[in-house]
């Protein structure tokens, strides 16, 4: 599994980068309930961005594969 401990080119970790930018993202999304909720969930789980990204990818892949399986002829 990847780790977000390795510094970015800026010298900060990915978790620090997200923590620094999240307030602006949350403010920009505040007028859009679903998006604001998503950012709030992301901010709460952003202690390990790589694990969060892996979990979201796995979920998205599962959704796509389930959709394809549903279209297969029986």
C-alpha positions in Angstrom: 0.0 0.0 0.0 1.2 3.5 -0.8 2.0 5.9 2.0 1.4 9.7 2.2 4.3 10.1 4.6 6.8 10.8 1.8 7.0 14.6 1.2 5.7 16.2 -1.9 8.0 18.4 -4.1 6.9 21.3 -1.9 8.4 19.5 1.1 5.1 19.0 3.0 3.3 15.7 3.3 0.2 15.0 1.3 -1.8 15.0 4.6 -0.4 18.5 5.4 -1.2 19.7 1.9 -4.8 18.5 2.1 -5.2 20.0 5.6 -3.9 23.4 4.3 -6.2 23.4 1.3 -9.4 21.8 2.8 -10.8 25.0 4.4 -10.8 26.7 1.0 -12.4 23.7 -0.7 -15.0 23.4 2.1 -15.9 27.1 1.7 -16.2 26.9 -2.0 -18.5 23.8 -1.7 -20.6 25.2 1.1 -23.5 26.2 -1.3 -23.7 22.6 -2.6 -24.9 20.2 0.1 -23.7 16.9 -1.4 -20.3 18.3 -2.3 -19.9 19.9 1.1 -20.8 16.7 2.8 -18.2 14.8 0.7 -15.5 17.3 1.6 -16.4 17.1 5.3 -16.1 13.3 5.1 -12.8 13.6 3.3 -11.4 16.1 5.8 -12.3 13.8 8.7 -10.6 10.8 7.0 -7.6 12.7 5.6 -5.1 11.5 8.2 -4.0 8.9 5.6 -4.8 10.3 2.1 -3.3 7.2 0.4 -5.6 4.8 2.3 -8.6 7.0 1.6 -7.8 7.2 -2.1 -7.3 3.4 -2.2 -10.7 2.8 -0.5 -12.5 5.3 -2.9 -10.9 3.6 -5.9 -11.9 0.1 -4.7 -15.5 1.3 -4.1 -15.7 3.0 -7.5 -14.3 -0.1 -9.2 -16.8 -2.3 -7.4 -19.6 0.0 -8.6 -18.4 -0.1 -12.2 -18.0 -3.9 -12.2 -21.4 -4.4 -10.6 -22.9 -2.3 -13.3 -21.2 -4.2 -16.0 -22.3 -7.5 -14.4 -25.9 -6.4 -14.3 -25.8 -5.8 -18.1 -24.6 -9.3 -18.9 -27.1 -11.5 -20.6 -28.4 -14.2 -18.2 
